[in-house]
């Protein structure tokens, strides 16, 4: 389950996908705990009890709604969103150092930091030669090594999510210890969140589930919106989502000969 934007101005719809049947089973205008509660309220107690795994990002409104209606379900985070938390922190570190260099009139550092905006978020194997060169220059423009150490922490977090759960548990403990002592404010703030969600992260690795199927449907929903040049009424958009993404059989009338 997740929310997806449907028009400008922070307008969202909440979408729920069935992993086993591979289809959208529910959508509603808005997002938040009250909206997601409407989905669970439509289910019988037996159906709520049959839900074993719930995937989604780390939103607290998902946590509280699932805990209230399906206390026995295992809450699973999405690996992409876990890495994106570190990516956001990494971006804030770069921006802080860039602003600091700009105030000091250091043109070399500001130019290098600007060129690293996307290179820092990429996987090392996907970097261009120019981006590899920019990363190699970090030692010259960032003597304190804050940005490089934050990038290393991002890579460690990304790779540990692919390890067997026993190895990942040890690597995650190492990551939390390193992040808590790194003296990078953006990373130490994130470390508290990672520590709180430690069990959820390990459960995500153990079960191997993700939000990838829902993200694919989100892309299909956005394509649907573009094809229609937007929807004035959200109910019409939800009807089209159910038509295209819920696996409903559509039987067209036979042609008249």
GIUR-V151533 format. One line per field, one symbol per residue. psi: psi as a letter, one per 30 degrees, with the letter a starting at -180 (. if undefined). Layout:
psi: ???
This chain:
psi: kllkkfllghklkkkkkjeefhlkfkkkkllleeeeeeeeffkleeeeffjekjllagkffeeeeeeefiffkkkklkeeeeefeeeeeeeeeeeeeeeeeeefgjeeeeeeeefgefefflkefgkleeeeeeeffefefiefgeeeeeeeeeeeeeeffglleeeeeeeeeeeeeeefgfgjeeeeeeeeeeeegeeeeeeeeefgllgeeeeeeeeeeeeeeeeghlkekeeeeeeeeeeffggkkjjkkkkj.
